[in-house]
């Protein structure tokens, strides 16, 4: 195995000069730095991660904190994690997942205090989130994927739920729909003031009022069975409903299943729009869902770039903190039935 001593011998410099060049502890002449890099490339030398961490007193690890998800990551979360991991890798960091929910803020603080990560990415953020307070008190750099009630002064990126939901409501209103249902996340997430649930609910009701629509908002657990119950609740509460927006990937399967069972044809009798989802999920349906695609890959990159800037990397310039979901037209929306 090639060693740092081999690199020094090949480049004709001392071992300490190679170490300084790799760790950036002292300025090295560009010509010397180029010779060292040429030797590294020729010999195929790869620095030992543990040794590098000891020399720099850094772990070169970024931690992604998110709650444990039954059944694994959704398509949207998977896109985010994959993009974040690649961006971290390109910058010389490893991304690891810490599965802690919002009540386990002490555990997050303890791991951070042990130097297990140089920086933290925090997902699934509530409007009032004790994990944010724990991280702020630790002094370790962190970036939120989401927003607290007042995010001023905090490093964050997030989906623009207000814009996305408003766009979906306007899309249906322009098609002539006057009574619109919305299948949100769970009632528990609403009670716990989970940011996306609360912001989407408020945006839906405000947009419906703006367009003089009759809104039907329901909370729903993350499962197809719960989605069936949510769809039935909408039909019972508002029989004139002609369109449903879903922001719950698992429940959407149940919504469409209940409509088929009731012989309610999509989109002739009922239009369906999925928001904060992926193109892969939308393509699973017949007809394919009209969707507002979650910017998972974009936010994954933005979040890591924000965190790297806090760790002394280059600043993230001219990039928005809020990114709306983009419309992907499908076959599940059409004019309101007469």
C-alpha positions as CSV (number, residue, x, y, z in Angstrom):
1,X,0.0,0.0,0.0
2,X,1.3,3.4,-0.9
3,X,2.3,5.6,2.0
4,X,2.8,9.3,2.5
5,X,6.5,8.5,2.7
6,X,6.3,7.1,-0.8
7,X,4.7,10.3,-2.0
8,X,7.4,12.4,-0.3
9,X,10.2,10.3,-2.0
10,X,8.5,10.5,-5.4
11,X,8.0,14.3,-5.2
12,X,11.5,14.9,-3.7
13,X,10.3,16.7,-0.6
14,X,10.2,15.9,3.1
15,X,7.4,13.9,4.8
16,X,6.4,17.0,6.7
17,X,6.0,19.0,3.5
18,X,3.6,16.4,2.1
19,X,1.7,16.5,5.4
20,X,1.5,20.4,5.3
21,X,0.3,20.3,1.7
22,X,-2.5,17.8,2.4
23,X,-3.7,19.3,5.7
24,X,-3.3,22.9,4.7
25,X,-1.5,23.7,8.0
26,X,1.2,25.9,6.4
27,X,1.5,27.7,3.0
28,X,3.3,25.6,0.4
29,X,4.8,27.0,-2.9
30,X,2.5,26.2,-5.8
31,X,5.3,24.4,-7.7
32,X,5.9,22.2,-4.7
33,X,2.2,21.6,-4.3
34,X,2.0,20.6,-8.0
35,X,4.8,18.1,-7.6
36,X,3.2,16.5,-4.6
37,X,-0.2,16.3,-6.4
38,X,1.5,14.7,-9.4
39,X,3.1,12.1,-7.1
40,X,-0.2,11.4,-5.5
41,X,-1.8,10.9,-8.9
42,X,1.0,8.7,-10.2
43,X,1.2,6.5,-7.1
44,X,-2.6,6.3,-6.5
45,X,-2.2,7.4,-2.9
46,X,-5.3,7.7,-0.8
47,X,-5.1,9.3,2.6
48,X,-6.3,7.3,5.6
49,X,-9.5,8.9,6.8
50,X,-8.8,8.2,10.5
51,X,-5.3,9.6,10.3
52,X,-6.5,12.7,8.4
53,X,-9.2,13.2,11.1
54,X,-6.6,13.0,13.9
55,X,-4.3,15.5,12.1
56,X,-7.0,18.0,11.5
57,X,-8.9,17.2,14.7
58,X,-12.0,16.8,12.6
59,X,-14.1,13.8,11.9
60,X,-14.9,14.7,8.3
61,X,-18.4,13.4,9.0
62,X,-21.7,15.2,8.4
63,X,-24.7,13.9,10.3
64,X,-28.2,13.8,8.8
65,X,-30.7,13.8,11.6
66,X,-34.2,12.5,10.7
67,X,-36.8,10.4,12.5
68,X,-36.9,6.6,11.9
69,X,-39.1,5.9,8.9
70,X,-41.2,2.7,9.0
71,X,-40.6,0.8,5.7
72,X,-37.5,2.9,4.8
73,X,-37.1,6.3,3.1
74,X,-39.8,7.5,0.7
75,X,-38.8,8.4,-2.9
76,X,-38.6,12.1,-2.0
77,X,-36.4,11.5,1.1
78,X,-34.3,9.1,-0.8
79,X,-33.6,11.7,-3.5
80,X,-32.6,14.2,-0.9
81,X,-30.3,11.8,1.0
82,X,-28.6,10.6,-2.2
83,X,-27.9,14.2,-3.4
84,X,-26.7,15.3,0.1
85,X,-24.4,12.3,0.3
86,X,-22.8,12.9,-3.1
87,X,-22.3,16.6,-2.4
88,X,-20.6,15.8,0.9
89,X,-18.5,13.1,-0.7
90,X,-17.3,15.6,-3.4
91,X,-16.1,17.9,-0.6
92,X,-14.3,15.1,1.2
93,X,-16.9,14.3,3.8
94,X,-18.9,11.2,4.7
95,X,-22.7,11.6,5.4
96,X,-24.1,9.4,8.1
97,X,-27.7,9.1,9.3
98,X,-28.7,9.7,12.9
99,X,-32.3,8.4,13.4
100,X,-33.6,10.6,16.2
101,X,-37.1,12.1,16.4
102,X,-38.0,15.5,17.7
103,X,-38.2,14.3,21.3
104,X,-34.7,13.0,21.4
105,X,-32.9,16.3,21.5
106,X,-30.7,15.3,24.4
107,X,-29.3,12.3,22.4
108,X,-28.5,14.6,19.5
109,X,-26.7,17.0,21.8
110,X,-24.7,14.2,23.4
111,X,-23.5,12.8,20.1
112,X,-22.5,16.3,18.9
113,X,-20.7,16.9,22.2
114,X,-18.6,13.7,21.6
115,X,-17.2,15.1,18.4
116,X,-19.0,12.5,16.3
117,X,-19.7,15.0,13.4
118,X,-18.2,18.2,12.2
119,X,-21.7,19.5,11.2
120,X,-25.3,18.5,11.3
121,X,-28.2,18.5,8.8
122,X,-31.5,18.5,10.6
123,X,-34.7,17.3,8.8
124,X,-38.4,17.1,9.7
125,X,-38.3,20.4,11.5
126,X,-41.2,21.6,13.7
127,X,-42.2,25.2,14.2
128,X,-40.9,24.9,17.8
129,X,-38.1,22.3,17.8
130,X,-36.0,21.5,20.8
131,X,-33.3,19.9,18.7
132,X,-32.6,23.2,17.1
133,X,-32.1,24.8,20.5
134,X,-29.8,21.8,21.5
135,X,-27.7,22.3,18.4
136,X,-27.5,26.0,18.8
137,X,-26.2,25.6,22.4
138,X,-23.6,23.0,21.3
139,X,-21.7,25.4,19.0
140,X,-21.5,22.8,16.2
141,X,-22.4,24.2,12.8
142,X,-25.8,23.0,11.5
143,X,-28.2,23.6,8.7
144,X,-32.0,22.9,8.8
145,X,-33.9,21.3,6.0
146,X,-37.1,23.0,7.0
147,X,-37.9,26.0,9.1
148,X,-38.8,26.8,12.7
149,X,-41.5,29.4,13.4
150,X,-38.9,32.2,13.2
151,X,-35.9,31.1,11.2
152,X,-34.2,34.5,11.1
153,X,-30.4,34.0,11.8
154,X,-30.6,30.2,11.2
155,X,-29.0,28.4,8.3
156,X,-31.8,26.6,6.4
157,X,-33.2,25.5,3.1
158,X,-36.8,24.3,2.6
159,X,-39.5,23.6,0.1
160,X,-41.7,26.6,-0.5
161,X,-44.9,24.9,0.7
162,X,-46.9,28.1,0.6
163,X,-46.1,28.7,-3.1
164,X,-46.5,25.0,-4.0
165,X,-49.9,24.6,-2.4
166,X,-51.2,27.9,-3.8
167,X,-50.1,26.8,-7.3
168,X,-51.9,23.5,-7.0
169,X,-55.1,25.2,-5.8
170,X,-55.0,27.7,-8.7
171,X,-54.4,24.9,-11.2
172,X,-57.6,23.3,-10.1
173,X,-59.6,26.5,-9.8
174,X,-58.6,27.4,-13.4
175,X,-60.1,24.0,-14.5
176,X,-63.4,25.1,-12.9
177,X,-63.3,23.1,-9.7
178,X,-65.2,24.8,-6.9
179,X,-65.0,22.2,-4.0
180,X,-61.5,20.9,-3.4
181,X,-60.2,18.4,-0.8
182,X,-56.7,18.3,0.7
183,X,-55.2,15.1,2.2
184,X,-52.4,16.3,4.5
185,X,-50.0,14.5,6.8
186,X,-51.2,13.0,10.1
187,X,-53.1,14.7,12.9
188,X,-50.2,14.0,15.2
189,X,-47.9,16.0,13.0
190,X,-50.4,18.8,13.0
191,X,-50.6,18.8,16.8
192,X,-46.8,18.6,17.1
193,X,-46.6,21.7,14.8
194,X,-44.6,19.9,12.1
195,X,-43.6,22.7,9.7
196,X,-44.8,21.2,6.3
197,X,-48.2,20.1,7.8
198,X,-49.0,23.4,9.3
199,X,-47.7,25.6,6.4
200,X,-49.5,23.4,3.8
201,X,-52.8,23.5,5.7
202,X,-52.7,27.3,6.1
203,X,-51.7,27.8,2.5
204,X,-54.5,25.6,1.3
205,X,-57.2,27.4,3.3
206,X,-55.9,30.8,2.3
207,X,-55.7,29.9,-1.4
208,X,-59.2,28.4,-1.4
209,X,-60.5,31.6,0.2
210,X,-58.7,33.7,-2.3
211,X,-60.3,31.8,-5.2
212,X,-63.7,31.5,-3.5
213,X,-63.5,27.7,-3.3
214,X,-65.0,25.4,-0.7
215,X,-62.1,23.7,1.0
216,X,-62.1,20.3,2.7
217,X,-59.0,19.7,4.8
218,X,-58.3,16.3,6.3
219,X,-55.3,15.0,8.2
220,X,-54.2,11.4,7.4
221,X,-51.7,8.9,8.7
222,X,-49.0,7.7,6.3
223,X,-50.6,4.5,4.9
224,X,-52.9,3.4,2.0
225,X,-55.6,2.3,4.5
226,X,-55.6,5.8,6.1
227,X,-55.8,7.3,2.6
228,X,-58.9,5.3,1.9
229,X,-60.5,6.7,5.1
230,X,-59.4,10.2,4.2
231,X,-61.0,10.0,0.7
232,X,-64.2,8.7,2.2
233,X,-64.2,11.5,4.8
234,X,-63.9,14.1,2.1
235,X,-66.8,12.5,0.0
236,X,-69.0,12.3,3.1
237,X,-68.3,15.8,4.3
238,X,-68.5,17.4,0.9
239,X,-70.3,15.3,-1.7
240,X,-69.8,18.0,-4.3
241,X,-66.0,17.6,-4.2
242,X,-64.6,17.3,-7.7
243,X,-60.8,17.5,-7.0
244,X,-58.4,16.3,-4.3
245,X,-54.9,17.4,-3.5
246,X,-52.7,14.9,-1.7
247,X,-49.4,15.7,0.2
248,X,-49.0,12.2,1.6
249,X,-47.3,9.6,-0.8
250,X,-48.5,6.5,1.0
251,X,-52.0,7.7,1.5
252,X,-52.4,8.7,-2.2
253,X,-52.6,5.0,-3.1
254,X,-55.5,4.6,-0.7
255,X,-57.2,7.7,-2.1
256,X,-57.2,6.5,-5.7
257,X,-58.2,3.0,-4.6
258,X,-61.3,4.3,-2.8
259,X,-62.3,6.3,-5.9
260,X,-62.0,3.3,-8.1
261,X,-64.0,1.2,-5.7
262,X,-66.8,3.9,-5.8
263,X,-66.6,4.0,-9.6
264,X,-65.4,7.6,-9.5
265,X,-63.3,7.9,-12.7
266,X,-60.1,10.0,-12.7
267,X,-60.1,12.6,-14.1
268,X,-63.6,12.6,-15.6
269,X,-65.4,12.6,-12.2
270,X,-62.5,13.6,-9.9
271,X,-59.2,15.3,-10.5
272,X,-56.3,14.3,-8.3
273,X,-53.1,16.3,-7.8
274,X,-50.1,15.0,-5.8
275,X,-47.8,17.6,-4.3
276,X,-44.3,17.2,-2.8
277,X,-43.8,13.9,-4.5
278,X,-41.5,12.3,-7.1
279,X,-41.9,11.6,-10.8
280,X,-41.4,7.9,-10.1
281,X,-44.4,7.8,-7.7
282,X,-46.6,9.7,-10.2
283,X,-45.8,7.2,-12.9
284,X,-47.1,4.3,-10.9
285,X,-50.7,5.4,-11.4
286,X,-53.1,5.0,-14.3
287,X,-53.5,7.6,-15.4
288,X,-50.2,9.1,-14.3
289,X,-50.7,11.7,-11.6
290,X,-50.5,15.4,-12.2
291,X,-47.7,16.2,-9.7
292,X,-45.8,19.0,-8.1
293,X,-42.3,17.4,-7.8
294,X,-40.3,17.8,-4.6
295,X,-36.9,19.4,-5.3
296,X,-35.2,16.7,-3.3
297,X,-31.9,16.6,-5.2
298,X,-31.7,20.4,-5.3
299,X,-32.3,20.8,-1.6
300,X,-29.9,18.0,-0.7
301,X,-27.1,19.9,-2.6
302,X,-28.2,23.3,-1.2
303,X,-28.3,22.0,2.4
304,X,-24.8,20.5,2.3
305,X,-23.4,23.6,0.6
306,X,-24.9,25.7,3.3
307,X,-23.3,23.6,6.0
308,X,-19.9,23.5,4.2
309,X,-20.0,27.3,4.1
310,X,-20.5,27.3,7.9
311,X,-17.5,24.9,8.2
312,X,-15.3,27.4,6.3
313,X,-16.0,26.4,2.7
314,X,-17.0,28.7,-0.1
315,X,-20.2,30.7,0.5
316,X,-23.3,29.6,-1.4
317,X,-24.1,32.5,-3.6
318,X,-27.3,33.5,-5.3
319,X,-29.1,30.3,-4.3
320,X,-32.7,30.6,-2.8
321,X,-33.5,29.3,0.6
322,X,-37.0,28.3,-0.5
323,X,-37.6,26.2,-3.5
324,X,-41.1,25.6,-4.9
325,X,-42.2,22.2,-6.4
326,X,-42.4,22.2,-10.2
327,X,-45.5,21.1,-12.0
328,X,-45.3,17.8,-13.9
329,X,-48.5,17.5,-15.9
330,X,-50.1,14.1,-15.9
331,X,-53.4,12.5,-16.8
332,X,-55.2,12.8,-13.5
333,X,-56.6,16.4,-13.8
334,X,-59.2,17.8,-16.1
335,X,-62.1,20.2,-16.3
336,X,-64.6,20.0,-13.4
337,X,-67.6,17.9,-14.4
338,X,-70.7,19.9,-15.1
